[in-house]
Every structure is written in C-alpha cells, then in structure tokens.
C-alpha cells in the first residue's frame, strides 16, 4: 500500500496530503448531491478547508473545469 500523496486543491491551489482510500476526506461527511456538485466543477480532490466549505453548503467555490454543466448551478441545496 502506498503512503499519502501530495495534491494541489483545484479550488484554492493549496497543497495537501491525500491518503487514498483511508483519507481524511471520508470523514468530512459529504452527501451524494454534494459529490455530484464537486464532480461537475472539479477534476480532482479539494483540500480539507474547501471540502468542509462544500459540506457546510458554501457554493462560492470557483469552478476550474472549463465546461461545467449549466444544470449543476441549479442544484437545490448542498
């Protein structure tokens, strides 16, 4: 099994450690609709700060995908 990998958050550009299947992100409590919202906007992981914001319902993150679906903006609540 490999150790943690250093990644860069696609939203804020901060480096963070990703633990793969045993990562801290599994404990943040992101719902399936929130995961869909993230997947529509980002191609890879978000840091703990940004992921926690999504979990709290913050829709103010800046999407970096070039073509996010217009329907994703109308997501009821995160």
OpenMM code with the backbone's topology and positions (N, CA, C; nanometers):
from openmm import Vec3, app, unit

residues = "UNK UNK UNK UNK UNK UNK UNK UNK UNK UNK UNK UNK UNK UNK UNK UNK UNK UNK UNK UNK UNK UNK UNK UNK UNK UNK UNK UNK UNK UNK UNK UNK UNK UNK UNK UNK UNK UNK UNK UNK UNK UNK UNK UNK UNK UNK UNK UNK UNK UNK UNK UNK UNK UNK UNK UNK UNK UNK UNK UNK UNK UNK UNK UNK UNK UNK UNK UNK UNK UNK UNK UNK UNK UNK UNK UNK UNK UNK".split()
positions = [
    Vec3(0.0840, -0.1183, 0.0000),
    Vec3(0.0000, 0.0000, 0.0000),
    Vec3(0.0884, 0.1245, 0.0000),
    Vec3(0.0554, 0.2207, -0.0827),
    Vec3(0.1346, 0.3430, -0.0895),
    Vec3(0.0927, 0.4413, 0.0189),
    Vec3(0.1824, 0.5308, 0.0511),
    Vec3(0.1543, 0.6304, 0.1536),
    Vec3(0.0777, 0.7480, 0.0973),
    Vec3(0.0612, 0.8503, 0.1787),
    Vec3(-0.0101, 0.9704, 0.1342),
    Vec3(0.0563, 1.0352, 0.0120),
    Vec3(-0.0251, 1.0981, -0.0696),
    Vec3(0.0212, 1.1668, -0.1899),
    Vec3(-0.0060, 1.3159, -0.1727),
    Vec3(0.0894, 1.3986, -0.2085),
    Vec3(0.0681, 1.5423, -0.2029),
    Vec3(-0.0080, 1.5847, -0.3278),
    Vec3(-0.1208, 1.6514, -0.3080),
    Vec3(-0.2020, 1.7025, -0.4181),
    Vec3(-0.2186, 1.8525, -0.4005),
    Vec3(-0.2656, 1.9179, -0.5049),
    Vec3(-0.2949, 2.0605, -0.5008),
    Vec3(-0.4446, 2.0785, -0.5181),
    Vec3(-0.5062, 2.1487, -0.4268),
    Vec3(-0.6502, 2.1733, -0.4320),
    Vec3(-0.6843, 2.2490, -0.5603),
    Vec3(-0.7813, 2.1990, -0.6326),
    Vec3(-0.8215, 2.2636, -0.7573),
    Vec3(-0.8920, 2.3966, -0.7341),
    Vec3(-0.9391, 2.4202, -0.6142),
    Vec3(-1.0074, 2.5459, -0.5864),
    Vec3(-0.9122, 2.6539, -0.5379),
    Vec3(-0.8390, 2.6280, -0.4297),
    Vec3(-0.7569, 2.7330, -0.3680),
    Vec3(-0.6074, 2.7206, -0.3978),
    Vec3(-0.5688, 2.6105, -0.4627),
    Vec3(-0.4295, 2.5865, -0.5019),
    Vec3(-0.3360, 2.5570, -0.3851),
    Vec3(-0.3890, 2.5234, -0.2685),
    Vec3(-0.3059, 2.4855, -0.1547),
    Vec3(-0.2689, 2.3375, -0.1675),
    Vec3(-0.1460, 2.3041, -0.1311),
    Vec3(-0.1046, 2.1647, -0.1281),
    Vec3(-0.1623, 2.0981, -0.0040),
    Vec3(-0.1963, 1.9690, -0.0162),
    Vec3(-0.2472, 1.8915, 0.0963),
    Vec3(-0.2154, 1.7449, 0.0739),
    Vec3(-0.2258, 1.6668, 0.1790),
    Vec3(-0.1978, 1.5242, 0.1716),
    Vec3(-0.3266, 1.4462, 0.1475),
    Vec3(-0.3241, 1.3583, 0.0476),
    Vec3(-0.4355, 1.2692, 0.0167),
    Vec3(-0.3943, 1.1285, 0.0584),
    Vec3(-0.4773, 1.0642, 0.1381),
    Vec3(-0.4472, 0.9300, 0.1861),
    Vec3(-0.5166, 0.8200, 0.1086),
    Vec3(-0.5686, 0.8507, -0.0091),
    Vec3(-0.6347, 0.7483, -0.0899),
    Vec3(-0.7596, 0.6950, -0.0220),
    Vec3(-0.7723, 0.5629, -0.0150),
    Vec3(-0.8926, 0.5013, 0.0417),
    Vec3(-0.9062, 0.5237, 0.1917),
    Vec3(-0.7986, 0.5609, 0.2587),
    Vec3(-0.8058, 0.5871, 0.4023),
    Vec3(-0.7822, 0.7351, 0.4311),
    Vec3(-0.8251, 0.8193, 0.3417),
    Vec3(-0.8008, 0.9629, 0.3502),
    Vec3(-0.8943, 1.0300, 0.4518),
    Vec3(-0.8527, 1.1441, 0.5003),
    Vec3(-0.9313, 1.2267, 0.5925),
    Vec3(-1.0644, 1.2688, 0.5303),
    Vec3(-1.0693, 1.2778, 0.3970),
    Vec3(-1.1885, 1.3314, 0.3309),
    Vec3(-1.3126, 1.2454, 0.3537),
    Vec3(-1.2931, 1.1166, 0.3803),
    Vec3(-1.4062, 1.0288, 0.4069),
    Vec3(-1.4787, 1.0618, 0.5359),
    Vec3(-1.4162, 1.1424, 0.6194),
    Vec3(-1.4759, 1.1785, 0.7482),
    Vec3(-1.5408, 1.3169, 0.7466),
    Vec3(-1.5362, 1.3850, 0.6329),
    Vec3(-1.5924, 1.5201, 0.6243),
    Vec3(-1.7451, 1.5162, 0.6196),
    Vec3(-1.8032, 1.4108, 0.5677),
    Vec3(-1.9485, 1.3985, 0.5662),
    Vec3(-2.0127, 1.4644, 0.4451),
    Vec3(-1.9563, 1.4441, 0.3286),
    Vec3(-2.0112, 1.4995, 0.2052),
    Vec3(-2.1246, 1.4095, 0.1558),
    Vec3(-2.2371, 1.4708, 0.1200),
    Vec3(-2.3516, 1.3950, 0.0694),
    Vec3(-2.3323, 1.3620, -0.0787),
    Vec3(-2.4141, 1.2720, -0.1290),
    Vec3(-2.4054, 1.2359, -0.2706),
    Vec3(-2.4337, 1.3567, -0.3616),
    Vec3(-2.5362, 1.4397, -0.3325),
    Vec3(-2.5571, 1.5584, -0.4155),
    Vec3(-2.4366, 1.6543, -0.4107),
    Vec3(-2.3722, 1.6637, -0.2951),
    Vec3(-2.2530, 1.7480, -0.2851),
    Vec3(-2.1387, 1.6901, -0.3683),
    Vec3(-2.1242, 1.5574, -0.3674),
    Vec3(-2.0210, 1.4935, -0.4509),
    Vec3(-2.0492, 1.5205, -0.5986),
    Vec3(-2.1760, 1.5150, -0.6378),
    Vec3(-2.2124, 1.5443, -0.7769),
    Vec3(-2.1775, 1.6886, -0.8113),
    Vec3(-2.2034, 1.7793, -0.7191),
    Vec3(-2.1731, 1.9216, -0.7394),
    Vec3(-2.0228, 1.9410, -0.7585),
    Vec3(-1.9437, 1.8743, -0.6760),
    Vec3(-1.7978, 1.8824, -0.6868),
    Vec3(-1.7521, 1.8241, -0.8202),
    Vec3(-1.8030, 1.7066, -0.8550),
    Vec3(-1.7617, 1.6387, -0.9785),
    Vec3(-1.7947, 1.7198, -1.1035),
    Vec3(-1.9015, 1.7994, -1.0978),
    Vec3(-1.9392, 1.8826, -1.2117),
    Vec3(-1.8450, 2.0008, -1.2300),
    Vec3(-1.7667, 2.0317, -1.1278),
    Vec3(-1.6839, 2.1520, -1.1311),
    Vec3(-1.5340, 2.1272, -1.1242),
    Vec3(-1.4946, 2.0165, -1.0644),
    Vec3(-1.3535, 1.9898, -1.0417),
    Vec3(-1.3162, 1.8516, -1.0915),
    Vec3(-1.1933, 1.8357, -1.1358),
    Vec3(-1.1479, 1.7070, -1.1879),
    Vec3(-1.0774, 1.6230, -1.0831),
    Vec3(-1.0322, 1.6839, -0.9747),
    Vec3(-0.9590, 1.6097, -0.8726),
    Vec3(-1.0007, 1.6596, -0.7342),
    Vec3(-0.9251, 1.6230, -0.6355),
    Vec3(-0.9580, 1.6484, -0.4953),
    Vec3(-0.9548, 1.7963, -0.4563),
    Vec3(-1.0291, 1.8249, -0.3495),
    Vec3(-1.0246, 1.9547, -0.2839),
    Vec3(-0.9571, 1.9374, -0.1487),
    Vec3(-0.8956, 2.0429, -0.0993),
    Vec3(-0.8304, 2.0384, 0.0320),
    Vec3(-0.9366, 2.0312, 0.1412),
    Vec3(-0.8917, 2.0102, 0.2634),
    Vec3(-0.9857, 1.9970, 0.3746),
    Vec3(-1.0689, 2.1233, 0.3958),
    Vec3(-1.0068, 2.2387, 0.3817),
    Vec3(-1.0799, 2.3645, 0.4006),
    Vec3(-1.1904, 2.3786, 0.2970),
    Vec3(-1.1583, 2.3580, 0.1705),
    Vec3(-1.2574, 2.3740, 0.0638),
    Vec3(-1.3642, 2.2652, 0.0692),
    Vec3(-1.3252, 2.1413, 0.0998),
    Vec3(-1.4229, 2.0337, 0.1097),
    Vec3(-1.5184, 2.0572, 0.2263),
    Vec3(-1.4667, 2.1088, 0.3349),
    Vec3(-1.5509, 2.1412, 0.4502),
    Vec3(-1.6498, 2.2514, 0.4148),
    Vec3(-1.6063, 2.3478, 0.3337),
    Vec3(-1.6981, 2.4542, 0.2894),
    Vec3(-1.8138, 2.3961, 0.2089),
    Vec3(-1.7831, 2.3014, 0.1198),
    Vec3(-1.8886, 2.2371, 0.0420),
    Vec3(-1.9839, 2.1641, 0.1361),
    Vec3(-1.9290, 2.0929, 0.2337),
    Vec3(-2.0103, 2.0202, 0.3299),
    Vec3(-2.1020, 2.1114, 0.4098),
    Vec3(-2.0592, 2.2362, 0.4283),
    Vec3(-2.1398, 2.3341, 0.5021),
    Vec3(-2.2385, 2.4074, 0.4111),
    Vec3(-2.2380, 2.3747, 0.2816),
    Vec3(-2.3322, 2.4362, 0.1893),
    Vec3(-2.2810, 2.5584, 0.1161),
    Vec3(-2.1525, 2.5861, 0.1247),
    Vec3(-2.0933, 2.7016, 0.0565),
    Vec3(-2.0817, 2.6731, -0.0929),
    Vec3(-2.1541, 2.7492, -0.1728),
    Vec3(-2.1482, 2.7330, -0.3182),
    Vec3(-2.0562, 2.8358, -0.3828),
    Vec3(-1.9784, 2.9054, -0.3040),
    Vec3(-1.8935, 3.0117, -0.3561),
    Vec3(-1.7593, 2.9667, -0.4093),
    Vec3(-1.7347, 2.8370, -0.4185),
    Vec3(-1.6069, 2.7903, -0.4713),
    Vec3(-1.5991, 2.8196, -0.6200),
    Vec3(-1.4807, 2.8469, -0.6670),
    Vec3(-1.4593, 2.8817, -0.8072),
    Vec3(-1.4368, 2.7549, -0.8885),
    Vec3(-1.5261, 2.7243, -0.9815),
    Vec3(-1.5056, 2.6043, -1.0629),
    Vec3(-1.3912, 2.6234, -1.1605),
    Vec3(-1.3077, 2.5215, -1.1745),
    Vec3(-1.1954, 2.5300, -1.2663),
    Vec3(-1.2156, 2.4475, -1.3924),
    Vec3(-1.3167, 2.3612, -1.3963),
    Vec3(-1.3452, 2.2877, -1.5195),
    Vec3(-1.3911, 2.3891, -1.6230),
    Vec3(-1.3478, 2.3713, -1.7442),
    Vec3(-1.3801, 2.4694, -1.8475),
    Vec3(-1.5251, 2.4642, -1.8912),
    Vec3(-1.5893, 2.3507, -1.8782),
    Vec3(-1.7268, 2.3401, -1.9268),
    Vec3(-1.8159, 2.2729, -1.8237),
    Vec3(-1.8428, 2.3397, -1.7138),
    Vec3(-1.9326, 2.2856, -1.6130),
    Vec3(-2.0755, 2.2924, -1.6656),
    Vec3(-2.1523, 2.1871, -1.6473),
    Vec3(-2.2899, 2.1863, -1.6971),
    Vec3(-2.3732, 2.2980, -1.6333),
    Vec3(-2.4546, 2.3629, -1.7160),
    Vec3(-2.5384, 2.4728, -1.6677),
    Vec3(-2.6393, 2.4229, -1.5650),
    Vec3(-2.6861, 2.2975, -1.5764),
    Vec3(-2.7819, 2.2427, -1.4832),
    Vec3(-2.7253, 2.2351, -1.3428),
    Vec3(-2.5950, 2.2148, -1.3302),
    Vec3(-2.5330, 2.1984, -1.1986),
    Vec3(-2.5518, 2.3228, -1.1129),
    Vec3(-2.5647, 2.4395, -1.1727),
    Vec3(-2.5838, 2.5622, -1.0981),
    Vec3(-2.7163, 2.5642, -1.0249),
    Vec3(-2.8142, 2.4896, -1.0750),
    Vec3(-2.9465, 2.4926, -1.0153),
    Vec3(-2.9652, 2.3871, -0.9073),
    Vec3(-2.8565, 2.3258, -0.8638),
    Vec3(-2.8652, 2.2266, -0.7573),
    Vec3(-2.9329, 2.2882, -0.6361),
    Vec3(-3.0388, 2.2253, -0.5888),
    Vec3(-3.1203, 2.2787, -0.4806),
    Vec3(-3.0362, 2.3217, -0.3617),
    Vec3(-2.9925, 2.2289, -0.2834),
    Vec3(-2.9109, 2.2649, -0.1683),
    Vec3(-2.8008, 2.1619, -0.1533),
    Vec3(-2.6877, 2.2081, -0.1091),
    Vec3(-2.5761, 2.1162, -0.0909),
    Vec3(-2.5866, 2.0455, 0.0396),
] * unit.nanometer
topology = app.Topology()
chain = topology.addChain("A")
for resn in residues:
    res = topology.addResidue(resn, chain)
    for name in ("N", "CA", "C"):
        topology.addAtom(name, app.Element.getBySymbol(name[0]), res)
